[in-house]
């Protein structure tokens, strides 16, 4: 079963992306572009 998760920038903490993730996995970490920082930073799954 999949659930909708929100990804937040680790540098400025703005919530930029939403995606689908399996419930059984650990917290998702992806390198994405942040419009606020204007950089490619790591985005982590938030609660």
C-alpha atoms as an extended CHARMM CRD file, in Angstrom:
* protein
*
        47  EXT
         1         1  UNK       CA              0.0000000000        0.0000000000        0.0000000000  PROA      1               0.0000000000
         2         2  UNK       CA              1.3070000000        3.4470000000       -0.9180000000  PROA      2               0.0000000000
         3         3  UNK       CA              0.8710000000        6.7540000000        0.8900000000  PROA      3               0.0000000000
         4         4  UNK       CA              1.3650000000       10.3710000000       -0.1220000000  PROA      4               0.0000000000
         5         5  UNK       CA              4.4230000000       12.0260000000        1.4530000000  PROA      5               0.0000000000
         6         6  UNK       CA              5.7790000000       15.5790000000        1.4000000000  PROA      6               0.0000000000
         7         7  UNK       CA              9.4600000000       16.3440000000        0.8270000000  PROA      7               0.0000000000
         8         8  UNK       CA             11.0910000000       19.2710000000        2.6690000000  PROA      8               0.0000000000
         9         9  UNK       CA             14.4270000000       20.9370000000        1.9630000000  PROA      9               0.0000000000
        10        10  UNK       CA             17.0720000000       20.2340000000        4.6260000000  PROA      10              0.0000000000
        11        11  UNK       CA             18.7000000000       23.6320000000        4.1040000000  PROA      11              0.0000000000
        12        12  UNK       CA             15.7300000000       26.0300000000        4.3540000000  PROA      12              0.0000000000
        13        13  UNK       CA             12.9390000000       23.6340000000        5.5340000000  PROA      13              0.0000000000
        14        14  UNK       CA             10.4930000000       24.6870000000        2.8030000000  PROA      14              0.0000000000
        15        15  UNK       CA              8.1170000000       21.9680000000        1.6200000000  PROA      15              0.0000000000
        16        16  UNK       CA              8.5490000000       21.8080000000       -2.1500000000  PROA      16              0.0000000000
        17        17  UNK       CA              7.5610000000       18.3640000000       -3.4420000000  PROA      17              0.0000000000
        18        18  UNK       CA              4.9970000000       15.6320000000       -2.8370000000  PROA      18              0.0000000000
        19        19  UNK       CA              5.3150000000       12.0290000000       -3.9720000000  PROA      19              0.0000000000
        20        20  UNK       CA              4.0620000000        8.5080000000       -3.2570000000  PROA      20              0.0000000000
        21        21  UNK       CA              5.9640000000        6.0820000000       -1.0110000000  PROA      21              0.0000000000
        22        22  UNK       CA              5.5230000000        2.5890000000        0.4150000000  PROA      22              0.0000000000
        23        23  UNK       CA              4.5690000000        2.5150000000        4.0990000000  PROA      23              0.0000000000
        24        24  UNK       CA              7.1290000000       -0.1720000000        5.0040000000  PROA      24              0.0000000000
        25        25  UNK       CA             10.2300000000        1.8070000000        3.9370000000  PROA      25              0.0000000000
        26        26  UNK       CA             12.4470000000        4.2140000000        5.8730000000  PROA      26              0.0000000000
        27        27  UNK       CA             12.2760000000        7.9780000000        5.3940000000  PROA      27              0.0000000000
        28        28  UNK       CA             12.7550000000        8.9840000000        1.7850000000  PROA      28              0.0000000000
        29        29  UNK       CA             15.7350000000       11.2220000000        0.8440000000  PROA      29              0.0000000000
        30        30  UNK       CA             16.1300000000       12.6380000000       -2.6510000000  PROA      30              0.0000000000
        31        31  UNK       CA             18.3680000000       15.2990000000       -4.1570000000  PROA      31              0.0000000000
        32        32  UNK       CA             15.9870000000       17.8590000000       -5.7030000000  PROA      32              0.0000000000
        33        33  UNK       CA             16.0230000000       21.4880000000       -6.8080000000  PROA      33              0.0000000000
        34        34  UNK       CA             14.8000000000       23.9800000000       -4.1890000000  PROA      34              0.0000000000
        35        35  UNK       CA             13.2450000000       27.1440000000       -5.6240000000  PROA      35              0.0000000000
        36        36  UNK       CA             13.8020000000       29.0390000000       -2.3640000000  PROA      36              0.0000000000
        37        37  UNK       CA             17.5350000000       28.2320000000       -2.0570000000  PROA      37              0.0000000000
        38        38  UNK       CA             18.0520000000       28.1600000000       -5.8450000000  PROA      38              0.0000000000
        39        39  UNK       CA             20.2760000000       25.0770000000       -5.3290000000  PROA      39              0.0000000000
        40        40  UNK       CA             20.0980000000       21.3000000000       -5.6090000000  PROA      40              0.0000000000
        41        41  UNK       CA             19.7450000000       20.1120000000       -2.0050000000  PROA      41              0.0000000000
        42        42  UNK       CA             18.6710000000       16.9650000000       -0.1750000000  PROA      42              0.0000000000
        43        43  UNK       CA             14.9300000000       16.8050000000        0.4700000000  PROA      43              0.0000000000
        44        44  UNK       CA             13.6360000000       14.5140000000        3.2400000000  PROA      44              0.0000000000
        45        45  UNK       CA             10.2220000000       13.0420000000        3.8860000000  PROA      45              0.0000000000
        46        46  UNK       CA              8.2730000000       14.9520000000        6.5570000000  PROA      46              0.0000000000
        47        47  UNK       CA              5.5550000000       13.6870000000        8.8570000000  PROA      47              0.0000000000
